[in-house]
Amino acid sequence: LGLAAVPAFILLVGSIILPESPNSLYERKKESRAKEVLRKLRGTDNVDAEMRDIIEATKLSQKITMKQSWQIMCTKRYLPQFITTLLIPLFQQLTGINSIMFYVPILFKSLGSGSESALLNTVIVGAVNVIATLVAIFTVDRLGRKFLFIEGGAQMLSSMIV
């Protein structure tokens, strides 16, 4: 269980070390700090054009209300992407992978593994998950998101049928 603290520690350190985004700083009325962070991120003092883009984008986004955002998302142009965005996590929940990942040690214990083996099996399942994610990351540009999405869906469907 001590190894589970490693990713949490890395995220904690990263959240302390990483600067806030210039966009977020500007939106909170901290323009000088936003420009300072942008200079640090870009490694140059010449960030005026990008800062103007941030200011313009922020002003444009503030003109759009929440109701307008929903109306735009539900137009014919964006509806397929919107529905897909809702269905992907729904299917993830329905396949039960989150529950399985959470209860892996208990599942392995109930299958007869000892406590140490159950934890080791949990690490192995997590490692396979990481490796599969890395394979997807490194092949997505070559194979395409749509192909990987359809392939993953076909694998999930076939595993549910079997």
N, C-alpha and C positions, 0 to 999 in steps of 0.2 A: 504493500500500500504506500510505502514511502516514495516509490517511483512515480506514483500518480501526482505527487507534489511538484515534480520537475516541470511539466508543461505549465502548471499554474504559476510557478515562480518565474518562468521565462516570460509569461504574459504580464505579470506584475512589473517586472523590471522594464520590459518594453514599454508599458504604458507610462512609466515614470520618465524614461529616457526620451521617448519620441515627442517631438513638439506638437502643439495643437495645429490644426490646419489653418492656413491663412483665410480660407473662406469662413470658417467658424468664428475666427477672431474678428473679422470684419463685420459679420452679421451681429456680433455682440458689441458693436461700436468701439472696437479696439483697433482702429486702422493703422496706427503707428506700429503696434506690436505685430499686426498681420504682415506689414511690409518688412519688418525686421526678420520674422520667421521665413518669409519668402526669399529674402536675400541669403539667409543661412542655407536654406534648402537648395537653392540654385547655384550657390557659390559665386555670385556676382552681385554688384550693386545695381546693375541695369535690369530692374524688375518693374519699371514703371508701366510698360505696355501690359504685362501680365496682371499687374495690380488693377489697371483700368478694366481689363476683362473681368476680373473678379467682382469689381464694383458694379459693372454693367449687368453681369449675370445675377447678382444679388438683387439689384433693383428690379430686374425683369421678374425674378421669382417672387418678389414681394407683391407684385401686382396681381398674381394669380391666387384666387381663393381656394380653400379646400373643396368647396362644391364644384368649382370649375375643374379642378384636378380630377375629381371623380367622373365628371361628365366627359372629360377628354379620354380617360382610361376606358370608358364604356362605349366609345365610338367604334365604328366598324374597323377603323384602321388599327386600333390598339387592343381590341377585345380578345383576339387569339392569344396575344402575349400575356394579357391580364389573366385569362382563364388558366393558361399554362402555369403562370406564377402561383396561382392558388392550388392547382391540382398536384404539382410536384411534391410539396410538403405533405399534402393530404395522403397521397399514395405512399410516401415514406412512412407515415404513421400507420397506415392500414397494413403495410407489409410487416410491421411489428419490429423492425430492425432496432429502433430506439429502446424498446423494452428488452429485446434480447441482449443488446450491448450492456444495458444497465444490470441485468440479472445473470450475466454469463457465469460469474463465480458460483452463484447459487444453482444454476442449471447443471454445471459440471459436478458440483457436490452431490446433487440429487441423482446424477448418473453413476455415482460410485467413486468419483475422484476424491482424493484426500484434499485437505485445505490448501496445501502447498501446490499440488498439481492443478487444482481449480484456478488458483491465481496465475500459475504459469500458463495454463490454457487461455486465460483471459488476455495475458500479454501476447500470446500467439495470435489470437483473434484480432486484437488491436493492431498488431504488426501487419497482418494480412490486409486489414482495412487501410493502413497507411500506404502499403505497397501498391494496392489497387488504385488509390488516389493519385499516387505519384505516376503510375502508368498512364492514367487519364490525363494528368497535367501535361506530360511530355508527348502525348500522342494527339491531343485535341487539335492542335494547329495542322497536323498532317492529315488526320482522318476527318476532322470537322465535328462541331458540336452536335449537329443534328444526327449524324451517324452514330456517335457514341451514346446519345440520348436514346435513340431507337434500339440500339444493341443492348443497352442496360435494361430498357423496358422489356425487351424480348426475353432476356435472362431472368428477370424477376417474374414475368408471366409463366415461363416454363418451370421455374422452381416452385411456383404456387400450384401449378397443375400436378406436378409430380408429388 
